[in-house]
């Protein structure tokens, strides 16, 4: 396994936590914020590159799942699905940030890999 510097771990952590930008009301802020951090830092660290792609893929996947759940509100199953997705979003981002801060590569479950 490669060594990761404190700076690399911090930027990887920021990539994961940047998903909280989705709470600002900026459309697709949960995707754009990690994308911007990743684009700026990806060439400076293999760890930030890896974890940045993981964070972006997770945010894109969760956005797709949330859109599907929102459509399913019409048959009532969408409401508990949206609630479960919100909890999963919060918990998994925090776990990923903690792992990144420890220098451990993290893979989100049920994530579609758009950026490889």
N, C-alpha and C positions, 0 to 999 in steps of 0.2 A: 504494500500500500504506500502511496505517496505521502510525504509530509505536507501538512498544511500550516501556514503561518496564522498568527492571530488575526492579521488583516484579512486574509482569505476567508477565515471562519466568520468574521464579522460581516463581510460583504455577502457571503452565502446566507447568513441569517437575515440580512436586510432583504435579499431576494425573496425569501419565504414570507417575511412579515409585510412586505410591500403589498401583498394581496389585500391587506386591510384598507388599502386605498379605495376599494370597492364600497366602503361605508361612507365615503365622502359625497356620494351622489353623482360623481363623475361617471358618465356611461363607460362601462368596461374598464373602470379604474383598477379593478382587481387584476386585470390582464396587463394593462398598459404600464403600471408602476413596476412590476417585476421585469417586464420586457425592457424598459428603459435602463434599469439597473444592470440587467444582464448584458445588454448591448454595449454599455460603457465599460464593463469590467471583464467580459468573457475572454478577451485575448490576454489578460494579465494573470489568469489563474485557472488551472484545470478544474479546481474544486468549485470556484464560482461559476465557471462555464457549465459544469455538470449539474449543480444544484439550481442554477438559474433556469436551465432548460426544464428541470423537474418542476420547479415552481410555476413556470408559465404553462406547461402541459396540464398541471393540476388545475390551475385557474380556468383554462379553456374548457377542460373536461367538466368541471363543476358548473360552469356557466351553461353548457349544453344540457347537463342534467337538470338544472334549475328551470330552463326554458321548457323542457319536456314536462317537468312536474307542474309548472304553471299552467300548461295546457290541460293537464289532468285534473286541475281544480274543478273543471266542469263535471267530472264524475266523482268528485269529492276525495279521491285518493291523493290528489295533488297537495292538499293541505298538510297531511302528516309527512308526505315526502319532502316538501319544502322545509318543514321544521327539522326533519332528520338531516337534510343536506346542510342546513345552517349550522347545526351542532357539529356535524362531521367537518365542515369547513373550518370552524373555529379550532376544534381539538387537533385536527391533523396539521394545520399550519403551525400551531404551537409546538407540537411534537417535532415537526420538521426543523423548526428554528432551533430548538434545543439540541437536536442531533447535529445540525450544521455548526452550532457553536462549539460542540465537542469534537468537530472535525470528522464526523461520521457521515458517509453518504447515505441519504435517505430516499426511499422510493415510496411515493404515495400509493395506496391501494386504489384499484378501479380507475386508474388514470390512462387516458388515451395518449399515445406518444406521437404527437404531431411534429414536434421538433426533436430531431435525433442527434 
